[in-house]
Amino acid sequence: MLALRNRRILITRTRRQASVLADQLEALGATTIVVPTIEIVAPESYAAIDGALAELDHFDWLLFTSANAVEAFAERQRLRGDVIGILNARIAVIGPATARAVEALGLTVSVIPERYVAESLVESLLPHAPGRRMLLVRAEEARDVLPEALSSAGASVTIAAVYKNQIPEASIPAIRSLFSSPNHSPHAITFTSASTARHLETMLVASGITLPATIAIASIGPVTSEALRELGMYPTIEAEEPTIAALVQALVRYFERQF
């Protein structure tokens, strides 16, 4: 029997990214419900990234903390007429999905940390930090663990926001409809970033909804779990490593124990 048969699982990723998780869950028999809690939009200003791109050759390292950042960076390069795939700086990324996005541009990744979190990326980069110029390309709202630690280690870190996350307008009525009846409620909700957690909480509060205690809260990793706990949504499930495949396996193990 399929491991997730008859399980209804809510996916809170962006609509474009949700299909990867949905496909893997559905292959195991799950019924997936996609209600994006985030959408990727332009930052308040492109001044920082445009300034950095104008002097890109001056940077020793280029740091990416998400595939979204890579794609937005490449799009900004295209708009400038720059040649994508030509870069003097070494590249560090937070995990394999981000690495694949970089490699799709014809670029080479020099550093991927053992654990796919900012703290581990810091550890990998500390030996390279003193006296180096580093460009951190990221979302407009993000933790400052990476730039603060690298700056303290002697690096000159430039932060360039290339996108921001916001709540999709259509998702609030979709959440209200989903939780309008106990029969509609999912058995589990997946969270793949701190932003998905914070935005769902905002949507629930705006809709006057309290999550039933029976719903499993599935987190992709420790950073997301920390954000969930701060919001009072305590993770029932945490992936062994912050990847989609590991999150799916964590869901399988959890529901196998329910029989």
C-alpha positions as a Python dict, from the first residue, in 0.01 Angstrom:
ca = {
    (1, 'M'): (0, 0, 0),
    (2, 'L'): (123, 351, -78),
    (3, 'A'): (273, 508, 233),
    (4, 'L'): (69, 831, 217),
    (5, 'R'): (-257, 695, 80),
    (6, 'N'): (-564, 889, 203),
    (7, 'R'): (-347, 1160, 360),
    (8, 'R'): (-431, 1520, 278),
    (9, 'I'): (-122, 1740, 286),
    (10, 'L'): (-117, 2118, 257),
    (11, 'I'): (178, 2268, 67),
    (12, 'T'): (263, 2629, 147),
    (13, 'R'): (547, 2689, -102),
    (14, 'T'): (522, 2930, -394),
    (15, 'R'): (298, 2793, -667),
    (16, 'R'): (592, 2757, -907),
    (17, 'Q'): (797, 2557, -655),
    (18, 'A'): (512, 2351, -510),
    (19, 'S'): (503, 2097, -793),
    (20, 'V'): (831, 1930, -692),
    (21, 'L'): (700, 1853, -343),
    (22, 'A'): (349, 1774, -467),
    (23, 'D'): (475, 1525, -726),
    (24, 'Q'): (676, 1332, -467),
    (25, 'L'): (389, 1323, -217),
    (26, 'E'): (131, 1223, -477),
    (27, 'A'): (358, 942, -599),
    (28, 'L'): (322, 799, -247),
    (29, 'G'): (-58, 827, -254),
    (30, 'A'): (-112, 1163, -83),
    (31, 'T'): (-377, 1414, -183),
    (32, 'T'): (-198, 1748, -201),
    (33, 'I'): (-354, 2089, -146),
    (34, 'V'): (-149, 2383, -275),
    (35, 'V'): (-216, 2715, -106),
    (36, 'P'): (95, 2932, -149),
    (37, 'T'): (171, 3150, 151),
    (38, 'I'): (446, 3334, -35),
    (39, 'E'): (500, 3478, -379),
    (40, 'I'): (825, 3622, -510),
    (41, 'V'): (810, 3989, -609),
    (42, 'A'): (1056, 4269, -675),
    (43, 'P'): (1240, 4425, -380),
    (44, 'E'): (1167, 4780, -271),
    (45, 'S'): (1480, 4891, -458),
    (46, 'Y'): (1733, 4738, -696),
    (47, 'A'): (1994, 5000, -606),
    (48, 'A'): (2214, 4762, -404),
    (49, 'I'): (2225, 4485, -664),
    (50, 'D'): (2270, 4726, -954),
    (51, 'G'): (2559, 4892, -774),
    (52, 'A'): (2716, 4553, -702),
    (53, 'L'): (2674, 4433, -1061),
    (54, 'A'): (2848, 4747, -1185),
    (55, 'E'): (3160, 4642, -994),
    (56, 'L'): (3114, 4265, -991),
    (57, 'D'): (3479, 4204, -1082),
    (58, 'H'): (3582, 4359, -750),
    (59, 'F'): (3426, 4081, -542),
    (60, 'D'): (3620, 3774, -433),
    (61, 'W'): (3312, 3572, -335),
    (62, 'L'): (2948, 3559, -442),
    (63, 'L'): (2711, 3408, -185),
    (64, 'F'): (2361, 3274, -257),
    (65, 'T'): (2118, 3151, 9),
    (66, 'S'): (1835, 3037, -219),
    (67, 'A'): (1762, 2932, -575),
    (68, 'N'): (1524, 3230, -596),
    (69, 'A'): (1818, 3461, -530),
    (70, 'V'): (2020, 3297, -808),
    (71, 'E'): (1738, 3334, -1060),
    (72, 'A'): (1668, 3696, -965),
    (73, 'F'): (2040, 3777, -983),
    (74, 'A'): (2064, 3625, -1331),
    (75, 'E'): (1757, 3815, -1449),
    (76, 'R'): (1909, 4143, -1328),
    (77, 'Q'): (2227, 4058, -1518),
    (78, 'R'): (2024, 3996, -1834),
    (79, 'L'): (1850, 4331, -1802),
    (80, 'R'): (2190, 4499, -1781),
    (81, 'G'): (2313, 4311, -2088),
    (82, 'D'): (2586, 4133, -1890),
    (83, 'V'): (2721, 3799, -2009),
    (84, 'I'): (2592, 3534, -1770),
    (85, 'G'): (2839, 3254, -1704),
    (86, 'I'): (3147, 3478, -1689),
    (87, 'L'): (3247, 3548, -1332),
    (88, 'N'): (3579, 3596, -1154),
    (89, 'A'): (3445, 3550, -801),
    (90, 'R'): (3418, 3213, -632),
    (91, 'I'): (3064, 3104, -545),
    (92, 'A'): (2926, 2965, -219),
    (93, 'V'): (2570, 2838, -179),
    (94, 'I'): (2360, 2716, 110),
    (95, 'G'): (2252, 2381, -38),
    (96, 'P'): (2210, 2155, -342),
    (97, 'A'): (1898, 2321, -484),
    (98, 'T'): (2079, 2655, -488),
    (99, 'A'): (2384, 2486, -638),
    (100, 'R'): (2174, 2344, -922),
    (101, 'A'): (2038, 2691, -998),
    (102, 'V'): (2394, 2827, -1015),
    (103, 'E'): (2516, 2543, -1235),
    (104, 'A'): (2221, 2598, -1472),
    (105, 'L'): (2380, 2936, -1549),
    (106, 'G'): (2704, 2769, -1650),
    (107, 'L'): (2879, 2871, -1328),
    (108, 'T'): (3078, 2657, -1085),
    (109, 'V'): (3007, 2629, -714),
    (110, 'S'): (3313, 2628, -488),
    (111, 'V'): (3151, 2580, -147),
    (112, 'I'): (2845, 2389, -25),
    (113, 'P'): (2829, 2341, 354),
    (114, 'E'): (2781, 2003, 521),
    (115, 'R'): (2449, 2120, 668),
    (116, 'Y'): (2224, 2335, 453),
    (117, 'V'): (2181, 2625, 696),
    (118, 'A'): (2344, 2966, 729),
    (119, 'E'): (2541, 2864, 1039),
    (120, 'S'): (2711, 2582, 850),
    (121, 'L'): (2781, 2805, 551),
    (122, 'V'): (2950, 3049, 790),
    (123, 'E'): (3178, 2770, 916),
    (124, 'S'): (3274, 2681, 559),
    (125, 'L'): (3353, 3040, 467),
    (126, 'L'): (3534, 3161, 779),
    (127, 'P'): (3880, 3051, 652),
    (128, 'H'): (3821, 3257, 337),
    (129, 'A'): (3680, 3567, 508),
    (130, 'P'): (3975, 3784, 620),
    (131, 'G'): (4037, 4068, 378),
    (132, 'R'): (3792, 3937, 119),
    (133, 'R'): (3508, 4122, -50),
    (134, 'M'): (3188, 3919, -50),
    (135, 'L'): (2857, 3986, -221),
    (136, 'L'): (2557, 3828, -48),
    (137, 'V'): (2256, 3801, -280),
    (138, 'R'): (1938, 3724, -90),
    (139, 'A'): (1578, 3810, -5),
    (140, 'E'): (1491, 4153, 130),
    (141, 'E'): (1398, 4007, 470),
    (142, 'A'): (1647, 3748, 593),
    (143, 'R'): (1845, 3650, 899),
    (144, 'D'): (2174, 3834, 944),
    (145, 'V'): (2371, 3535, 1076),
    (146, 'L'): (2584, 3510, 762),
    (147, 'P'): (2684, 3875, 703),
    (148, 'E'): (2742, 3945, 1072),
    (149, 'A'): (2969, 3645, 1125),
    (150, 'L'): (3168, 3702, 807),
    (151, 'S'): (3210, 4072, 881),
    (152, 'S'): (3335, 3987, 1229),
    (153, 'A'): (3587, 3750, 1068),
    (154, 'G'): (3731, 4031, 857),
    (155, 'A'): (3534, 4016, 534),
    (156, 'S'): (3377, 4316, 365),
    (157, 'V'): (3020, 4201, 301),
    (158, 'T'): (2783, 4376, 62),
    (159, 'I'): (2417, 4273, 94),
    (160, 'A'): (2204, 4298, -218),
    (161, 'A'): (1833, 4219, -201),
    (162, 'V'): (1699, 4085, -531),
    (163, 'Y'): (1347, 3984, -427),
    (164, 'K'): (1101, 3984, -140),
    (165, 'N'): (831, 3747, -21),
    (166, 'Q'): (471, 3856, 17),
    (167, 'I'): (139, 3686, 84),
    (168, 'P'): (-56, 3607, -236),
    (169, 'E'): (-389, 3786, -228),
    (170, 'A'): (-588, 3484, -344),
    (171, 'S'): (-446, 3258, -72),
    (172, 'I'): (-634, 3414, 222),
    (173, 'P'): (-983, 3314, 96),
    (174, 'A'): (-838, 2976, -5),
    (175, 'I'): (-724, 2916, 354),
    (176, 'R'): (-1065, 3022, 486),
    (177, 'S'): (-1234, 2777, 252),
    (178, 'L'): (-993, 2495, 338),
    (179, 'F'): (-1060, 2522, 711),
    (180, 'S'): (-1433, 2600, 682),
    (181, 'S'): (-1518, 2238, 763),
    (182, 'P'): (-1334, 1969, 962),
    (183, 'N'): (-1376, 1739, 662),
    (184, 'H'): (-1164, 1976, 452),
    (185, 'S'): (-874, 2007, 697),
    (186, 'P'): (-540, 1854, 597),
    (187, 'H'): (-370, 1580, 795),
    (188, 'A'): (-39, 1767, 769),
    (189, 'I'): (98, 2107, 667),
    (190, 'T'): (445, 2135, 514),
    (191, 'F'): (670, 2434, 574),
    (192, 'T'): (982, 2480, 363),
    (193, 'S'): (1104, 2814, 497),
    (194, 'A'): (1056, 3052, 788),
    (195, 'S'): (863, 3281, 551),
    (196, 'T'): (603, 3013, 475),
    (197, 'A'): (549, 2972, 849),
    (198, 'R'): (522, 3343, 929),
    (199, 'H'): (290, 3412, 638),
    (200, 'L'): (56, 3124, 716),
    (201, 'E'): (31, 3245, 1075),
    (202, 'T'): (-61, 3593, 947),
    (203, 'M'): (-327, 3443, 720),
    (204, 'L'): (-472, 3229, 1000),
    (205, 'V'): (-494, 3525, 1238),
    (206, 'A'): (-655, 3743, 969),
    (207, 'S'): (-912, 3468, 908),
    (208, 'G'): (-980, 3394, 1276),
    (209, 'I'): (-866, 3034, 1234),
    (210, 'T'): (-697, 2818, 1498),
    (211, 'L'): (-526, 2509, 1363),
    (212, 'P'): (-672, 2184, 1497),
    (213, 'A'): (-426, 2005, 1726),
    (214, 'T'): (-462, 1690, 1516),
    (215, 'I'): (-281, 1845, 1217),
    (216, 'A'): (85, 1744, 1187),
    (217, 'I'): (325, 2035, 1140),
    (218, 'A'): (605, 1927, 905),
    (219, 'S'): (922, 2138, 892),
    (220, 'I'): (1202, 2112, 640),
    (221, 'G'): (1473, 2193, 893),
    (222, 'P'): (1592, 2362, 1213),
    (223, 'V'): (1561, 2724, 1096),
    (224, 'T'): (1202, 2670, 985),
    (225, 'S'): (1129, 2477, 1306),
    (226, 'E'): (1261, 2764, 1516),
    (227, 'A'): (1033, 3007, 1332),
    (228, 'L'): (736, 2775, 1384),
    (229, 'R'): (803, 2746, 1757),
    (230, 'E'): (827, 3124, 1788),
    (231, 'L'): (479, 3139, 1632),
    (232, 'G'): (340, 2879, 1868),
    (233, 'M'): (317, 2613, 1598),
    (234, 'Y'): (533, 2333, 1732),
    (235, 'P'): (675, 2098, 1467),
    (236, 'T'): (552, 1742, 1480),
    (237, 'I'): (790, 1642, 1202),
    (238, 'E'): (1135, 1771, 1106),
    (239, 'A'): (1334, 1652, 806),
    (240, 'E'): (1676, 1502, 881),
    (241, 'E'): (1827, 1748, 633),
    (242, 'P'): (1668, 2055, 476),
    (243, 'T'): (1574, 1903, 140),
    (244, 'I'): (1241, 1818, -21),
    (245, 'A'): (1331, 1447, -41),
    (246, 'A'): (1412, 1437, 331),
    (247, 'L'): (1088, 1618, 416),
    (248, 'V'): (888, 1361, 219),
    (249, 'Q'): (1062, 1074, 397),
    (250, 'A'): (997, 1235, 735),
    (251, 'L'): (625, 1252, 650),
    (252, 'V'): (628, 887, 546),
    (253, 'R'): (791, 780, 873),
    (254, 'Y'): (546, 986, 1077),
    (255, 'F'): (234, 846, 912),
    (256, 'E'): (365, 490, 918),
    (257, 'R'): (375, 521, 1297),
    (258, 'Q'): (9, 629, 1300),
    (259, 'F'): (-119, 289, 1191),
}
